[in-house]
Amino acid sequence: MNLADHVRYLAYDPGVTPKEGGLPGLSVLKEVISSINLFGIIAVVGALAVSAVVWAWGHHSGSHQAEANGKKGATVAAGCALLLGAANGIVAFFSALGSQVH
C-alpha cells in the first residue's frame, strides 16, 4: 500500500472510538457535570416559580406586558428543563447517529 492509499484509508477510518477509563479523573468530571446539571435544574425551578408569579401578577393587575413576559419566562424555563433532563439522551442519540456515518 503506497502512502496516498494509506492516507486515504486513514481519512475514512482513523480507528478512534470513545473509550471509558482512558484518562484519570473521569469519575470526578462526571460528578462535576452531574452537579452542574442539578444546579441548572434547581435554577430552572426558581425561574419557573418567578415566571409564574409575574404571569399571575400581570394577569390580575391588567398589565399585558408583565403577563406576556411571565408566559415567555415559563415557556423558556420549561424548555430548559426539557433540555437538561434529556441531555444524556440527546448526546447519546447524536453520538450513535454520528457513528453510522461512513
Secondary structure, DSSP 8 states (H G I E B T S, - for coil): --HHHHHHHHHH-------TTSSTTHHHHHHHHHHHHHHHHHHHHHHHHHHHHHHHHHHHHT-HHHHHHHHHHHHHHHHHHHHHHHHHHHHHHHHHHHHT--
